């Protein structure tokens, strides 16, 4: 009996580093510069003055968007409260974990995960209204346009739902627009059209990166395999979109959208070359890691779907 009890104790799951509130506070402090650099929509008043009325940032227009953010945040809180979710449960459910992941990935990108790249988290408005959490810029060729919707999941259902939702925009030739974009180099403010990509990580990925941050383990931070899988996820989605547009070249409504995704294709090739991504994928451990990524697997299955409707 004692042996069985000991065996059960030994098999108990290891507590997550993210279950400790002190760890979360320490991690937030390490990443506070990422949050502090998010665009403040109240500072956009007067931006793009001289353009047509619908592009102007008027006091009334900004106030309307601020009210929308407040409304959506309150609705999210009501839903969480109605489910009786405390902070720990929201973390386990992925909402807070996803925000932690966003901040860590943006911070890594700004600390040379990818050469000549910068990233900035979007405003609360674009996060909630557009579903874009961060925007990336490549210095070598100027801004090329890519955006990321960070999704934390160990299941493919959420990834599939987001892929299908974005596919509706792709079929219509629509490119996502970040309404409140502030260039990280020039400080110029305005709207930005960017192809949108879904990025999915596991809780284990987030725990490993969080632990490395708390321990100041730069070796893990610099070489974590998720950075390679993130590029794989973008590439699979990008190929799926371009295959669709190239098979519908006679449809003029896809011309602009295809041009935007073509830019990202060139952008992605440079990024992969700079970190020797294709060569790295011959590494057995990285290969096995990528095979176990649920989001990547879902994206590959989505790519080969034969019943995806034509426009």
C-alpha positions in Angstrom: 0.0 0.0 0.0 2.8 2.4 0.9 4.5 1.7 -2.4 1.4 2.4 -4.3 0.9 5.7 -2.5 4.5 6.6 -3.2 4.1 5.8 -6.8 1.0 8.0 -7.0 2.8 10.8 -5.3 5.7 10.6 -7.7 3.4 10.6 -10.7 1.6 13.8 -9.6 1.9 16.6 -12.2 4.6 19.1 -11.5 3.2 22.5 -10.5 3.4 25.1 -13.3 5.7 28.0 -12.8 2.8 30.1 -13.9 0.6 29.0 -10.9 2.7 31.2 -8.6 1.4 34.8 -8.5 4.9 36.1 -7.5 6.3 34.6 -10.6 3.6 36.2 -12.7 4.3 39.6 -11.1 8.1 39.2 -11.7 7.5 38.2 -15.3 5.2 41.1 -15.9 7.9 43.5 -14.6 10.5 41.9 -17.0 8.1 42.5 -19.9 6.6 45.8 -18.9 8.5 47.7 -21.7 6.5 45.6 -24.2 3.2 46.7 -22.7 4.4 50.3 -22.3 5.2 50.6 -26.0 1.7 49.7 -27.1 0.0 52.5 -29.1 -2.1 54.8 -26.9 -5.2 55.6 -29.1 -5.8 58.8 -27.2 -2.6 60.3 -28.7 -3.9 59.8 -32.3 -6.1 62.8 -32.4 -5.2 64.9 -35.4 -3.1 62.1 -37.1 -3.6 61.8 -40.9 -5.1 65.3 -41.0 -5.7 66.4 -44.6 -6.9 62.9 -45.8 -10.5 62.0 -46.4 -12.8 62.2 -43.5 -13.1 58.5 -42.9 -9.4 58.3 -42.3 -9.2 61.1 -39.8 -8.6 60.6 -36.1 -11.1 62.9 -34.6 -11.8 63.3 -30.9 -15.3 61.8 -31.4 -14.0 58.9 -33.4 -11.4 58.0 -30.8 -13.9 58.3 -28.0 -16.2 55.9 -29.8 -13.3 53.4 -30.1 -12.4 53.9 -26.4 -16.0 53.1 -25.4 -15.9 50.0 -27.6 -12.8 48.8 -25.7 -14.4 49.4 -22.4 -17.6 47.6 -23.5 -15.7 44.5 -24.7 -13.5 44.3 -21.6 -16.6 44.5 -19.4 -18.3 41.8 -21.5 -15.2 39.5 -21.1 -15.2 40.1 -17.4 -18.9 39.3 -17.1 -18.5 36.1 -19.0 -15.5 35.1 -16.8 -17.5 36.0 -13.6 -20.6 34.1 -14.8 -18.4 31.0 -15.1 -17.0 31.6 -11.7 -13.5 31.9 -13.1 -10.8 33.2 -10.8 -7.4 34.5 -12.0 -5.8 31.0 -11.9 -8.6 29.5 -14.0 -8.4 32.3 -16.6 -4.7 31.5 -16.8 -5.4 27.8 -17.3 -8.1 28.7 -19.8 -5.5 30.4 -22.0 -6.7 34.1 -22.0 -3.9 35.4 -19.7 -1.4 32.8 -20.9 -2.0 34.1 -24.4 -1.2 37.6 -23.3 2.0 36.5 -21.6 3.0 34.6 -24.7 2.4 37.7 -26.9 4.6 39.8 -24.7 7.4 37.3 -24.6 7.5 36.7 -28.4 7.4 40.4 -29.1 10.2 41.0 -26.6 12.3 38.1 -28.3 11.7 39.6 -31.7 13.0 42.9 -30.5 16.1 41.2 -29.1 17.2 39.6 -32.3 15.2 36.4 -32.5 15.0 37.3 -36.2 17.6 39.6 -37.8 16.6 43.1 -38.7 13.1 42.6 -37.3 11.1 44.6 -34.9 7.6 44.0 -33.4 5.1 46.0 -31.5 1.9 44.9 -29.7 -1.2 46.6 -31.0 -3.6 48.8 -29.2 -6.5 47.4 -27.1 -8.8 48.5 -29.9 -7.0 46.5 -32.6 -6.6 43.6 -30.3 -10.3 43.4 -29.6 -11.9 44.7 -32.8 -9.5 43.3 -35.4 -8.0 40.3 -33.6 -4.4 41.4 -34.3 -2.1 41.3 -31.3 1.2 42.4 -32.7 2.7 43.8 -35.9 6.2 43.1 -37.3 8.5 45.2 -39.4 11.6 44.2 -41.3 14.3 46.9 -41.3 16.3 45.7 -44.4 13.4 46.3 -46.8 11.3 48.7 -44.8 7.9 47.7 -43.5 6.7 44.7 -45.4 3.5 43.9 -43.5 2.7 40.9 -41.3 0.6 40.6 -38.3 0.1 37.9 -35.7 -2.9 36.6 -33.8 -1.4 34.7 -30.9 -3.4 31.7 -29.8 -2.5 29.5 -26.9 -4.0 26.0 -27.2 -3.3 22.3 -26.8 -6.4 21.5 -28.9 -6.9 22.1 -32.6 -10.6 23.3 -32.3 -9.7 26.9 -31.5 -7.0 27.1 -34.3 -9.4 25.6 -36.8 -12.0 28.1 -35.8 -9.7 31.1 -36.3 -8.3 29.7 -39.6 -11.8 29.3 -41.0 -12.8 32.8 -39.8 -9.7 34.4 -41.5 -10.4 32.3 -44.6 -13.7 34.2 -45.1 -11.7 37.4 -45.4 -9.1 35.7 -47.8 -11.9 34.5 -50.1 -13.2 38.1 -50.3 -9.7 39.5 -51.0 -9.8 41.5 -47.8 -6.6 42.4 -45.9 -6.8 43.2 -42.2 -6.4 46.8 -41.2 -4.7 47.9 -38.0 -6.4 51.2 -37.2 -4.0 52.5 -34.6 -0.5 51.8 -35.8 2.6 53.7 -34.6 5.8 52.9 -36.4 8.4 51.8 -33.9 11.2 53.7 -35.8 9.6 56.9 -37.0 6.7 57.3 -34.6 4.4 58.0 -37.6 0.8 57.2 -36.7 -1.9 55.9 -39.0 -3.7 52.9 -40.4 -1.8 49.8 -41.7 -3.0 47.0 -43.9 -1.3 43.7 -42.9 -1.9 40.1 -43.8 -2.9 38.2 -40.7 -1.4 34.9 -39.5 -2.4 32.7 -36.6 0.4 31.7 -34.2 -0.3 28.8 -31.8 1.8 27.6 -28.9 1.4 25.1 -26.1 1.3 25.8 -22.4 4.6 23.9 -22.2 6.2 26.4 -24.6 5.0 29.3 -22.5 6.1 27.7 -19.3 9.6 27.0 -20.7 10.0 30.6 -22.0 8.6 32.1 -18.7 11.0 30.0 -16.6 13.9 31.1 -18.8 12.9 34.8 -18.3 12.7 34.4 -14.6 16.1 32.7 -14.5 17.7 35.0 -17.0 18.6 31.9 -19.1 19.5 33.6 -22.4 20.6 30.3 -23.9 17.1 28.9 -23.7 15.5 32.3 -24.7 17.7 32.6 -27.8 17.4 29.0 -29.0 13.9 27.9 -28.0 12.5 25.7 -30.9 9.3 27.7 -31.0 10.9 30.4 -33.0 11.5 28.0 -35.8 8.0 26.5 -35.6 6.5 30.0 -35.6 8.0 30.5 -39.0 6.7 27.1 -40.2 3.2 28.1 -39.1 3.4 31.4 -41.1 4.8 29.6 -44.1 2.1 27.0 -44.2 -0.7 29.6 -44.0 1.1 31.8 -46.5 1.4 29.0 -49.0 -2.3 28.1 -48.6 -3.3 31.7 -49.3 -1.0 32.2 -52.3 -2.1 28.8 -53.8 -5.7 30.0 -53.6 -5.0 33.4 -55.2 -2.8 32.0 -57.9 -5.5 29.6 -58.9 -7.9 32.5 -59.2 -5.6 35.0 -61.1 -8.4 35.9 -63.4 -10.4 37.5 -60.5 -9.3 41.1 -60.3 -10.5 41.5 -56.7 -7.6 39.4 -55.5 -4.9 41.5 -57.1 -4.2 43.8 -54.1 -4.4 41.1 -51.5 -2.0 38.8 -53.4 0.5 41.7 -53.7 0.5 42.0 -49.9 1.0 38.3 -49.3 3.7 38.2 -51.9 5.6 40.8 -49.9 5.3 38.6 -46.8 6.7 35.7 -48.8 9.9 37.6 -49.7 10.0 38.8 -46.1 9.7 35.2 -44.8 12.4 33.9 -47.0 14.9 36.4 -45.7 13.9 35.6 -42.1 14.4 31.9 -42.6 17.7 32.3 -44.4 19.1 34.5 -41.6 18.5 31.9 -38.9 19.3 28.9 -41.2 15.8 27.6 -40.5 15.7 24.9 -43.3 19.0 23.5 -42.2 17.8 23.4 -38.5 14.8 21.3 -39.4 17.1 18.4 -40.1 17.8 18.3 -36.4 16.0 15.3 -35.0 14.8 17.0 -31.8 13.5 20.1 -33.6 11.8 17.9 -36.2 10.0 15.9 -33.4 9.1 19.2 -31.7 7.5 20.6 -34.8 5.6 17.3 -35.3 4.1 17.6 -31.8 2.9 21.2 -32.4 -0.9 20.9 -32.5 -1.4 24.3 -34.2 1.1 23.5 -37.0 -0.6 20.1 -37.6 -4.0 21.8 -37.8 -2.6 24.3 -40.3 -1.2 21.6 -42.5 -4.5 19.7 -42.5 -6.3 22.9 -43.3 -4.0 23.4 -46.2 -4.8 20.1 -47.9 -8.6 20.4 -47.4 -10.2 19.6 -50.8 -13.6 20.9 -49.9 -12.5 24.5 -49.3 -15.0 26.5 -51.3 -14.1 28.5 -54.4 -15.2 32.2 -54.5 
